[in-house]
Amino acid sequence: MMKHRFFILLLIALFSLSARAELTIEIMGGAANQIPIAVVPFDASPAAAAQQSSISNIINADLKRSGLFRTLETRGVANQPHQVADVKYSDWLGIQAQALTIGTVEPLPGNRMKVAFRLLDVLKQNQLLAMEFTITQSQQRMTAHKIADMIYEKLTGEKGVFATRISYVNKANGRYSLEVADADGFNPQTVVSSKEPLISPSWSPDGTKIAYVSFEKKKPVIYVQSLVSGQRYVLANFKGNNSAPAWSPDGSKLAIVLTYSANSQVYIINADGSGLKQLTYSSGIDTEPDWSPDGAFVYFTSNRGGGPQIYRIPSSGGDAKRVTFEGAYNVSPHVSPDGKLLTYIKQDSSGFRVAIQDIETGQVQTRSETTQDESPSFAPNGRMILYATNVGGKGTLAAVSSDGRVKQRLTDAGGDVREPSWGPAN
Amino acid sequence: MNKSLLMSVLLAGVLAACSNNAVKNKPAAPVAQTAAEAEAARLAAEKAAAEADLASLKDPSNILSKRSVYFDFDKDEVKPEYRALVDAHAKFLLAHPKSKVAVQGNADNRGSREYNLSLGQRRSVAVKKVMNLAGVQEAQIETVSYGEEKANACKDEACFQQDRRADIVYDHE
């Protein structure tokens, strides 16, 4: 038994080091008023600047992918400045840039580098941001994402989410693996891998742990795994199904679903697996809990009234109130980070699609054009909704902006991808 | 009648013949031995009968060979047309108290994985309840749900329908 356990730990350790095929992100559509921005290559040598992994190219790709920016081709401009003193604003007005990003990359001894960047307002001819980082080679991508986040925030007034991570489940060659990748799909790392299904990953609010459901014991059991050490523990392995984990906003508890007494019902359990308490009581299915950002309510799916609809209940217990009223099948609720919007899957005449509902007014809008959508969740800034869908018979991830204008598709050439979840901003 | 059943019956007959000969040819044999032989014959006959019974679970002409109960979309009621099937398995379990089954609930791949996991569980429990009503003990039935995790990559109703199902699986299989 001990041997067995050790072997599993070893496997986890091994898998946590293995890198997988990357997700490819395709962008469809964009905001109505995209901000035209020019990002001048930071590297002094043209060969280094041309590399896709160069810092300026990563910043450029991030801004473009958001759909809020029109990234301009800079190669036509003869003078490529690295310092503010060298900027000729007329050059950039000439290609209709409103914002300009310049910078430098300077190698330091010991595989380290100094990265400096400035964001300039072309119309006002002034500096909006200036920052310097001393980093190691391996921090290059994350630093580029952080710079893109700062530019994004300065120009849109919203927090950027380029320096965040996403998780998803990849099914390939009869194996399931839970992956964590950068928000741009790069640098995927396998958290856990199994021959049996893995579903419902949920990030701890501090981004250091993931709770998930594994069928490796031939029934659904909830595990919590550290993304730092790779170690995991069983959170819930009660009689029957153990599923649908959702962390409370303070990270001290999780809402989970058990069939312990009979039907699927929502319970609350401490993050260490102690203090189990039943939250919902119905004779139907209650599942898919999700906390409001203030921790006061738990939204969940229930078929207590016939078909599945979304309800909410005070997290301290009490009466459940129905939240969705349009359509006969509404499932998988997730609340936006500001607590104002709800996204879920709504069945309509064409299929199962991502819907968004204003919690206060009850107004509902369908946001996706795909028809086999599942598991929608908000980005930490609330702008994008990441979800799973099916394109040409293949499990694919997709993202749509809350206003429906920006659409992205994330595919893995090596397998079916599903069960996405956007990690928190750190 | 299938092959394994036929073999079992023949084997039982041969064993019975052997024990008759033994009695006839050695009238002075100790009683204990005769009793032991009779007991062996009885056990063999019992084993053959049990094998014949197990074979009935696989006999295509026997309703017991049918193991799947199909459901409507988002429903967990056992439809009237599947009552006879579930009742036949209940009767088998009552006649074989040592047999155990797992009722495995499934859902088609549309909608939510978690909701479908719960729905599959409701379907397996619905089949179990029909068996319980017929008198089958809890200890003989285990329920498990795979939700939509074992579903096919379906695109139309004819295919979806195959996945909305609870399977009755015997533990010796």
Boltz contact constraints between the chains, C-beta under 6 A:
constraints:
  - contact:
      token1: [A, 197]
      token2: [B, 149]
      max_distance: 6.0
  - contact:
      token1: [A, 199]
      token2: [B, 113]
      max_distance: 6.0
  - contact:
      token1: [A, 219]
      token2: [B, 144]
      max_distance: 6.0
  - contact:
      token1: [A, 241]
      token2: [B, 121]
      max_distance: 6.0
  - contact:
      token1: [A, 243]
      token2: [B, 114]
      max_distance: 6.0
  - contact:
      token1: [A, 243]
      token2: [B, 117]
      max_distance: 6.0
  - contact:
      token1: [A, 244]
      token2: [B, 114]
      max_distance: 6.0
  - contact:
      token1: [A, 259]
      token2: [B, 121]
      max_distance: 6.0
  - contact:
      token1: [A, 264]
      token2: [B, 118]
      max_distance: 6.0
  - contact:
      token1: [A, 285]
      token2: [B, 118]
      max_distance: 6.0
  - contact:
      token1: [A, 287]
      token2: [B, 114]
      max_distance: 6.0
  - contact:
      token1: [A, 287]
      token2: [B, 115]
      max_distance: 6.0
  - contact:
      token1: [A, 287]
      token2: [B, 118]
      max_distance: 6.0
  - contact:
      token1: [A, 288]
      token2: [B, 114]
      max_distance: 6.0
  - contact:
      token1: [A, 301]
      token2: [B, 115]
      max_distance: 6.0
  - contact:
      token1: [A, 308]
      token2: [B, 115]
      max_distance: 6.0
  - contact:
      token1: [A, 331]
      token2: [B, 111]
      max_distance: 6.0
  - contact:
      token1: [A, 331]
      token2: [B, 112]
      max_distance: 6.0
  - contact:
      token1: [A, 331]
      token2: [B, 115]
      max_distance: 6.0
  - contact:
      token1: [A, 332]
      token2: [B, 112]
      max_distance: 6.0
  - contact:
      token1: [A, 352]
      token2: [B, 110]
      max_distance: 6.0
  - contact:
      token1: [A, 352]
      token2: [B, 111]
      max_distance: 6.0
  - contact:
      token1: [A, 393]
      token2: [B, 153]
      max_distance: 6.0
